[in-house]
């Protein structure tokens, strides 16, 4: 399992959340298996999201999906998001 983390700023959290929720079916179609988001405790315009994928390739394809870029723009994401990928280290 690959977990992708994304951190970005948004113009308005309520607007961002509305677009995020509306994009749920598309996210699943793009390979997201589980997800959660968090709003900054001291800055409500700071959002951190994690998404789980079966493979790193699926996660990278999600990042490159044109429909993701479109929804992020419509949701009011500002600046370049910070994106990083992790892999759970399971006991042998």
N, CA, C and O atoms as CSV, one atom per row, in Angstrom:
chain,resi,resn,atom,element,x,y,z
A,1,UNK,N,N,0.832,-1.177,0.000
A,1,UNK,CA,C,0.000,0.000,0.000
A,1,UNK,C,C,0.879,1.243,0.000
A,1,UNK,O,O,1.881,1.321,0.710
A,2,UNK,N,N,0.483,2.193,-0.800
A,2,UNK,CA,C,1.160,3.489,-0.869
A,2,UNK,C,C,0.227,4.540,-0.274
A,2,UNK,O,O,-0.949,4.612,-0.631
A,3,UNK,N,N,0.755,5.344,0.624
A,3,UNK,CA,C,-0.006,6.482,1.144
A,3,UNK,C,C,0.650,7.752,0.627
A,3,UNK,O,O,1.842,7.989,0.822
A,4,UNK,N,N,-0.164,8.556,-0.035
A,4,UNK,CA,C,0.286,9.841,-0.559
A,4,UNK,C,C,-0.242,10.935,0.361
A,4,UNK,O,O,-1.420,10.948,0.718
A,5,UNK,N,N,0.638,11.842,0.736
A,5,UNK,CA,C,0.253,13.009,1.516
A,5,UNK,C,C,0.343,14.236,0.619
A,5,UNK,O,O,1.249,14.354,-0.206
A,6,UNK,N,N,-0.602,15.138,0.790
A,6,UNK,CA,C,-0.623,16.393,0.045
A,6,UNK,C,C,-0.912,17.508,1.042
A,6,UNK,O,O,-1.808,17.404,1.880
A,7,UNK,N,N,-0.137,18.565,0.930
A,7,UNK,CA,C,-0.374,19.735,1.775
A,7,UNK,C,C,-0.444,20.953,0.866
A,7,UNK,O,O,0.432,21.172,0.029
A,8,UNK,N,N,-1.509,21.749,1.044
A,8,UNK,CA,C,-1.654,22.953,0.234
A,8,UNK,C,C,-2.508,23.971,0.964
A,8,UNK,O,O,-3.153,23.667,1.967
A,9,UNK,N,N,-2.498,25.174,0.441
A,9,UNK,CA,C,-3.327,26.253,0.963
A,9,UNK,C,C,-4.555,26.399,0.080
A,9,UNK,O,O,-4.515,26.139,-1.123
A,10,UNK,N,N,-5.653,26.822,0.708
A,10,UNK,CA,C,-6.899,27.031,-0.023
A,10,UNK,C,C,-7.431,28.430,0.292
A,10,UNK,O,O,-7.189,28.979,1.367
A,11,UNK,N,N,-8.151,28.982,-0.660
A,11,UNK,CA,C,-8.711,30.317,-0.465
A,11,UNK,C,C,-9.824,30.305,0.581
A,11,UNK,O,O,-9.931,31.223,1.395
A,12,UNK,N,N,-10.648,29.261,0.554
A,12,UNK,CA,C,-11.776,29.148,1.477
A,12,UNK,C,C,-12.010,27.674,1.774
A,12,UNK,O,O,-12.273,26.896,0.856
A,13,UNK,N,N,-11.921,27.280,3.034
A,13,UNK,CA,C,-12.024,25.861,3.374
A,13,UNK,C,C,-13.372,25.268,2.980
A,13,UNK,O,O,-13.414,24.159,2.446
A,14,UNK,N,N,-14.466,25.967,3.226
A,14,UNK,CA,C,-15.789,25.430,2.898
A,14,UNK,C,C,-15.929,25.164,1.401
A,14,UNK,O,O,-16.498,24.150,0.997
A,15,UNK,N,N,-15.415,26.069,0.586
A,15,UNK,CA,C,-15.446,25.871,-0.864
A,15,UNK,C,C,-14.600,24.667,-1.245
A,15,UNK,O,O,-15.025,23.829,-2.041
A,16,UNK,N,N,-13.396,24.580,-0.674
A,16,UNK,CA,C,-12.518,23.445,-0.962
A,16,UNK,C,C,-13.204,22.141,-0.591
A,16,UNK,O,O,-13.211,21.202,-1.387
A,17,UNK,N,N,-13.784,22.064,0.609
A,17,UNK,CA,C,-14.410,20.817,1.072
A,17,UNK,C,C,-15.569,20.412,0.173
A,17,UNK,O,O,-15.750,19.227,-0.110
A,18,UNK,N,N,-16.349,21.378,-0.275
A,18,UNK,CA,C,-17.451,21.076,-1.172
A,18,UNK,C,C,-16.945,20.400,-2.450
A,18,UNK,O,O,-17.506,19.392,-2.882
A,19,UNK,N,N,-15.899,20.946,-3.048
A,19,UNK,CA,C,-15.316,20.347,-4.258
A,19,UNK,C,C,-14.688,18.990,-3.948
A,19,UNK,O,O,-14.813,18.054,-4.739
A,20,UNK,N,N,-14.018,18.877,-2.814
A,20,UNK,CA,C,-13.402,17.605,-2.423
A,20,UNK,C,C,-14.479,16.524,-2.315
A,20,UNK,O,O,-14.312,15.423,-2.839
A,21,UNK,N,N,-15.580,16.838,-1.637
A,21,UNK,CA,C,-16.658,15.863,-1.472
A,21,UNK,C,C,-17.276,15.478,-2.816
A,21,UNK,O,O,-17.557,14.303,-3.053
A,22,UNK,N,N,-17.486,16.453,-3.691
A,22,UNK,CA,C,-18.082,16.179,-5.002
A,22,UNK,C,C,-17.176,15.325,-5.889
A,22,UNK,O,O,-17.653,14.666,-6.813
A,23,UNK,N,N,-15.883,15.334,-5.612
A,23,UNK,CA,C,-14.906,14.606,-6.416
A,23,UNK,C,C,-14.698,13.170,-5.916
A,23,UNK,O,O,-13.842,12.459,-6.443
A,24,UNK,N,N,-15.459,12.737,-4.918
A,24,UNK,CA,C,-15.239,11.433,-4.295
A,24,UNK,C,C,-15.310,10.272,-5.281
A,24,UNK,O,O,-14.410,9.432,-5.306
A,25,UNK,N,N,-16.348,10.211,-6.079
A,25,UNK,CA,C,-16.485,9.101,-7.033
A,25,UNK,C,C,-15.346,9.114,-8.049
A,25,UNK,O,O,-14.822,8.058,-8.403
A,26,UNK,N,N,-14.966,10.283,-8.514
A,26,UNK,CA,C,-13.851,10.391,-9.460
A,26,UNK,C,C,-12.551,9.941,-8.804
A,26,UNK,O,O,-11.740,9.259,-9.431
A,27,UNK,N,N,-12.349,10.324,-7.533
A,27,UNK,CA,C,-11.141,9.896,-6.808
A,27,UNK,C,C,-11.058,8.377,-6.768
A,27,UNK,O,O,-10.005,7.794,-7.027
A,28,UNK,N,N,-12.171,7.746,-6.444
A,28,UNK,CA,C,-12.194,6.280,-6.392
A,28,UNK,C,C,-11.897,5.682,-7.762
A,28,UNK,O,O,-11.176,4.690,-7.868
A,29,UNK,N,N,-12.451,6.281,-8.800
A,29,UNK,CA,C,-12.197,5.823,-10.164
A,29,UNK,C,C,-10.738,5.979,-10.574
A,29,UNK,O,O,-10.254,5.273,-11.458
A,30,UNK,N,N,-10.043,6.909,-9.926
A,30,UNK,CA,C,-8.621,7.134,-10.210
A,30,UNK,C,C,-7.709,6.323,-9.290
A,30,UNK,O,O,-6.496,6.536,-9.270
A,31,UNK,N,N,-8.289,5.396,-8.531
A,31,UNK,CA,C,-7.468,4.457,-7.764
A,31,UNK,C,C,-7.325,4.728,-6.282
A,31,UNK,O,O,-6.601,4.004,-5.598
A,32,UNK,N,N,-7.993,5.752,-5.760
A,32,UNK,CA,C,-7.899,6.029,-4.325
A,32,UNK,C,C,-8.713,4.982,-3.573
A,32,UNK,O,O,-9.899,4.794,-3.843
A,33,UNK,N,N,-8.062,4.301,-2.624
A,33,UNK,CA,C,-8.711,3.240,-1.850
A,33,UNK,C,C,-9.238,3.728,-0.503
A,33,UNK,O,O,-10.216,3.187,0.013
A,34,UNK,N,N,-8.605,4.735,0.060
A,34,UNK,CA,C,-9.029,5.335,1.333
A,34,UNK,C,C,-8.456,6.744,1.375
A,34,UNK,O,O,-7.463,7.041,0.711
A,35,UNK,N,N,-9.094,7.613,2.163
A,35,UNK,CA,C,-8.646,9.001,2.202
A,35,UNK,C,C,-9.102,9.674,3.483
A,35,UNK,O,O,-10.058,9.241,4.127
A,36,UNK,N,N,-8.408,10.728,3.837
A,36,UNK,CA,C,-8.812,11.592,4.936
A,36,UNK,C,C,-8.178,12.954,4.709
A,36,UNK,O,O,-7.178,13.078,4.001
A,37,UNK,N,N,-8.775,13.977,5.320
A,37,UNK,CA,C,-8.183,15.309,5.205
A,37,UNK,C,C,-8.219,15.973,6.572
A,37,UNK,O,O,-9.009,15.612,7.445
A,38,UNK,N,N,-7.340,16.953,6.730
A,38,UNK,CA,C,-7.193,17.673,7.986
A,38,UNK,C,C,-7.011,19.151,7.686
A,38,UNK,O,O,-6.307,19.524,6.747
A,39,UNK,N,N,-7.644,19.981,8.483
A,39,UNK,CA,C,-7.509,21.424,8.362
A,39,UNK,C,C,-6.527,21.895,9.423
A,39,UNK,O,O,-6.519,21.385,10.543
A,40,UNK,N,N,-5.706,22.863,9.069
A,40,UNK,CA,C,-4.723,23.375,10.011
A,40,UNK,C,C,-5.372,23.866,11.299
A,40,UNK,O,O,-6.400,24.541,11.255
A,41,UNK,N,N,-4.780,23.532,12.451
A,41,UNK,CA,C,-5.331,23.920,13.739
A,41,UNK,C,C,-5.215,25.423,13.979
A,41,UNK,O,O,-6.050,26.008,14.670
A,42,UNK,N,N,-4.193,26.042,13.417
A,42,UNK,CA,C,-4.007,27.480,13.610
A,42,UNK,C,C,-4.217,28.278,12.338
A,42,UNK,O,O,-4.259,29.508,12.378
A,43,UNK,N,N,-4.350,27.593,11.205
A,43,UNK,CA,C,-4.567,28.261,9.926
A,43,UNK,C,C,-5.545,27.422,9.108
A,43,UNK,O,O,-5.157,26.429,8.493
A,44,UNK,N,N,-6.810,27.825,9.103
A,44,UNK,CA,C,-7.858,27.049,8.439
A,44,UNK,C,C,-7.671,26.960,6.937
A,44,UNK,O,O,-8.321,26.142,6.286
A,45,UNK,N,N,-6.797,27.783,6.369
A,45,UNK,CA,C,-6.557,27.712,4.927
A,45,UNK,C,C,-5.490,26.676,4.578
A,45,UNK,O,O,-5.205,26.461,3.400
A,46,UNK,N,N,-4.909,26.044,5.563
A,46,UNK,CA,C,-3.899,25.002,5.333
A,46,UNK,C,C,-4.570,23.633,5.437
A,46,UNK,O,O,-5.158,23.297,6.465
A,47,UNK,N,N,-4.476,22.854,4.373
A,47,UNK,CA,C,-5.131,21.549,4.314
A,47,UNK,C,C,-4.085,20.465,4.043
A,47,UNK,O,O,-3.211,20.625,3.191
A,48,UNK,N,N,-4.192,19.369,4.780
A,48,UNK,CA,C,-3.365,18.187,4.532
A,48,UNK,C,C,-4.305,17.026,4.228
A,48,UNK,O,O,-5.274,16.793,4.950
A,49,UNK,N,N,-4.009,16.309,3.162
A,49,UNK,CA,C,-4.836,15.184,2.714
A,49,UNK,C,C,-3.953,13.960,2.588
A,49,UNK,O,O,-2.798,14.064,2.175
A,50,UNK,N,N,-4.492,12.793,2.942
A,50,UNK,CA,C,-3.799,11.554,2.563
A,50,UNK,C,C,-4.749,10.687,1.757
A,50,UNK,O,O,-5.957,10.653,1.992
A,51,UNK,N,N,-4.157,9.986,0.796
A,51,UNK,CA,C,-4.880,9.035,-0.041
A,51,UNK,C,C,-4.075,7.748,-0.106
A,51,UNK,O,O,-2.850,7.784,-0.220
A,52,UNK,N,N,-4.752,6.617,-0.034
A,52,UNK,CA,C,-4.105,5.313,-0.164
A,52,UNK,C,C,-4.335,4.750,-1.564
A,52,UNK,O,O,-5.409,4.898,-2.146
A,53,UNK,N,N,-3.296,4.102,-2.085
A,53,UNK,CA,C,-3.319,3.482,-3.411
A,53,UNK,C,C,-2.714,2.086,-3.320
A,53,UNK,O,O,-1.974,1.774,-2.388
A,54,UNK,N,N,-3.040,1.259,-4.300
A,54,UNK,CA,C,-2.446,-0.072,-4.357
A,54,UNK,C,C,-0.969,-0.021,-4.730
A,54,UNK,O,O,-0.172,-0.817,-4.234
A,55,UNK,N,N,-0.605,0.919,-5.607
A,55,UNK,CA,C,0.772,0.986,-6.106
A,55,UNK,C,C,1.244,2.434,-6.202
A,55,UNK,O,O,0.439,3.365,-6.228
A,56,UNK,N,N,2.548,2.601,-6.254
A,56,UNK,CA,C,3.125,3.921,-6.458
A,56,UNK,C,C,2.730,4.465,-7.831
A,56,UNK,O,O,2.474,5.660,-7.977
A,57,UNK,N,N,2.682,3.600,-8.822
A,57,UNK,CA,C,2.299,4.023,-10.170
A,57,UNK,C,C,0.878,4.593,-10.188
A,57,UNK,O,O,0.613,5.588,-10.862
A,58,UNK,N,N,-0.028,3.960,-9.449
A,58,UNK,CA,C,-1.403,4.458,-9.378
A,58,UNK,C,C,-1.441,5.825,-8.700
A,58,UNK,O,O,-2.186,6.707,-9.126
A,59,UNK,N,N,-0.655,6.001,-7.664
A,59,UNK,CA,C,-0.599,7.285,-6.955
A,59,UNK,C,C,-0.048,8.377,-7.867
A,59,UNK,O,O,-0.573,9.490,-7.893
A,60,UNK,N,N,0.996,8.066,-8.606
A,60,UNK,CA,C,1.583,9.054,-9.504
A,60,UNK,C,C,0.641,9.390,-10.652
A,60,UNK,O,O,0.589,10.538,-11.093
A,61,UNK,N,N,-0.103,8.401,-11.141
A,61,UNK,CA,C,-1.082,8.659,-12.199
A,61,UNK,C,C,-2.197,9.575,-11.682
A,61,UNK,O,O,-2.686,10.436,-12.414
A,62,UNK,N,N,-2.591,9.390,-10.437
A,62,UNK,CA,C,-3.592,10.257,-9.827
A,62,UNK,C,C,-3.109,11.706,-9.810
A,62,UNK,O,O,-3.850,12.617,-10.181
A,63,UNK,N,N,-1.877,11.912,-9.383
A,63,UNK,CA,C,-1.301,13.259,-9.322
A,63,UNK,C,C,-1.297,13.904,-10.705
A,63,UNK,O,O,-1.510,15.110,-10.824
A,64,UNK,N,N,-1.060,13.121,-11.737
A,64,UNK,CA,C,-0.962,13.636,-13.101
A,64,UNK,C,C,-2.310,13.745,-13.817
A,64,UNK,O,O,-2.361,14.220,-14.952
A,65,UNK,N,N,-3.396,13.316,-13.182
A,65,UNK,CA,C,-4.703,13.296,-13.836
A,65,UNK,C,C,-5.209,14.710,-14.104
A,65,UNK,O,O,-5.261,15.529,-13.187
A,66,UNK,N,N,-5.583,15.007,-15.347
A,66,UNK,CA,C,-6.085,16.342,-15.684
A,66,UNK,C,C,-7.303,16.751,-14.858
A,66,UNK,O,O,-7.445,17.918,-14.494
A,67,UNK,N,N,-8.182,15.789,-14.563
A,67,UNK,CA,C,-9.370,16.141,-13.787
A,67,UNK,C,C,-9.023,16.539,-12.358
A,67,UNK,O,O,-9.756,17.315,-11.745
A,68,UNK,N,N,-7.923,16.025,-11.815
A,68,UNK,CA,C,-7.487,16.453,-10.478
A,68,UNK,C,C,-7.039,17.909,-10.516
A,68,UNK,O,O,-7.412,18.697,-9.648
A,69,UNK,N,N,-6.256,18.262,-11.501
A,69,UNK,CA,C,-5.802,19.647,-11.634
A,69,UNK,C,C,-6.991,20.596,-11.764
A,69,UNK,O,O,-6.992,21.680,-11.181
A,70,UNK,N,N,-7.995,20.187,-12.524
A,70,UNK,CA,C,-9.176,21.038,-12.730
A,70,UNK,C,C,-9.951,21.235,-11.433
A,70,UNK,O,O,-10.369,22.351,-11.126
A,71,UNK,N,N,-10.145,20.167,-10.673
A,71,UNK,CA,C,-10.917,20.294,-9.434
A,71,UNK,C,C,-10.131,21.076,-8.386
A,71,UNK,O,O,-10.724,21.811,-7.596
A,72,UNK,N,N,-8.816,20.931,-8.366
A,72,UNK,CA,C,-8.018,21.694,-7.409
A,72,UNK,C,C,-8.112,23.192,-7.718
A,72,UNK,O,O,-8.216,24.011,-6.805
A,73,UNK,N,N,-8.076,23.536,-8.974
A,73,UNK,CA,C,-8.197,24.941,-9.358
A,73,UNK,C,C,-9.577,25.481,-8.976
A,73,UNK,O,O,-9.693,26.567,-8.409
A,74,UNK,N,N,-10.615,24.714,-9.293
A,74,UNK,CA,C,-11.977,25.140,-8.974
A,74,UNK,C,C,-12.200,25.247,-7.462
A,74,UNK,O,O,-12.990,26.070,-7.000
A,75,UNK,N,N,-11.494,24.405,-6.699
A,75,UNK,CA,C,-11.650,24.387,-5.239
A,75,UNK,C,C,-10.895,25.508,-4.547
A,75,UNK,O,O,-11.047,25.708,-3.342
A,76,UNK,N,N,-10.081,26.241,-5.298
A,76,UNK,CA,C,-9.371,27.367,-4.712
A,76,UNK,C,C,-8.023,27.039,-4.105
A,76,UNK,O,O,-7.539,27.756,-3.230
A,77,UNK,N,N,-7.409,25.946,-4.572
A,77,UNK,CA,C,-6.057,25.620,-4.101
A,77,UNK,C,C,-5.099,26.677,-4.646
A,77,UNK,O,O,-5.127,27.001,-5.833
A,78,UNK,N,N,-4.259,27.205,-3.771
A,78,UNK,CA,C,-3.310,28.230,-4.207
A,78,UNK,C,C,-1.886,27.735,-4.035
A,78,UNK,O,O,-1.570,27.026,-3.079
A,79,UNK,N,N,-1.040,28.116,-4.965
A,79,UNK,CA,C,0.362,27.708,-4.916
A,79,UNK,C,C,0.546,26.247,-5.280
A,79,UNK,O,O,-0.410,25.531,-5.578
A,80,UNK,N,N,1.801,25.826,-5.247
A,80,UNK,CA,C,2.137,24.436,-5.542
A,80,UNK,C,C,1.926,23.570,-4.308
A,80,UNK,O,O,2.444,23.888,-3.237
A,81,UNK,N,N,1.174,22.480,-4.438
A,81,UNK,CA,C,1.019,21.590,-3.288
A,81,UNK,C,C,2.325,20.842,-3.005
A,81,UNK,O,O,3.102,20.559,-3.916
A,82,UNK,N,N,2.546,20.537,-1.755
A,82,UNK,CA,C,3.642,19.645,-1.376
A,82,UNK,C,C,3.076,18.235,-1.420
A,82,UNK,O,O,2.041,17.961,-0.813
A,83,UNK,N,N,3.746,17.340,-2.135
A,83,UNK,CA,C,3.262,15.969,-2.289
A,83,UNK,C,C,4.399,15.018,-1.950
A,83,UNK,O,O,5.524,15.189,-2.418
A,84,UNK,N,N,4.097,14.010,-1.129
A,84,UNK,CA,C,5.086,12.976,-0.860
A,84,UNK,C,C,4.393,11.636,-0.701
A,84,UNK,O,O,3.222,11.562,-0.330
A,85,UNK,N,N,5.134,10.588,-0.986
A,85,UNK,CA,C,4.616,9.225,-0.988
A,85,UNK,C,C,5.319,8.416,0.099
A,85,UNK,O,O,6.522,8.562,0.318
A,86,UNK,N,N,4.555,7.564,0.772
A,86,UNK,CA,C,5.140,6.689,1.780
A,86,UNK,C,C,4.656,5.272,1.526
A,86,UNK,O,O,3.660,5.041,0.839
A,87,UNK,N,N,5.385,4.343,2.096
A,87,UNK,CA,C,5.025,2.934,1.993
A,87,UNK,C,C,5.104,2.348,3.393
A,87,UNK,O,O,6.097,2.542,4.095
A,88,UNK,N,N,4.082,1.647,3.794
A,88,UNK,CA,C,4.063,1.070,5.125
A,88,UNK,C,C,5.076,-0.073,5.204
A,88,UNK,O,O,5.110,-0.959,4.350
A,89,UNK,N,N,5.884,-0.027,6.234
A,89,UNK,CA,C,6.892,-1.078,6.459
A,89,UNK,C,C,6.262,-2.167,7.324
A,89,UNK,O,O,6.141,-2.018,8.540
A,90,UNK,N,N,5.869,-3.243,6.691
A,90,UNK,CA,C,5.221,-4.335,7.409
A,90,UNK,C,C,6.265,-5.305,7.962
A,90,UNK,O,O,7.296,-5.531,7.328
A,91,UNK,N,N,6.007,-5.876,9.128
A,91,UNK,CA,C,6.936,-6.863,9.678
A,91,UNK,C,C,7.097,-8.052,8.738
A,91,UNK,O,O,6.151,-8.462,8.065
A,92,UNK,N,N,8.284,-8.588,8.704
A,92,UNK,CA,C,8.559,-9.734,7.819
A,92,UNK,C,C,7.937,-10.998,8.351
A,92,UNK,O,O,8.067,-12.056,7.735
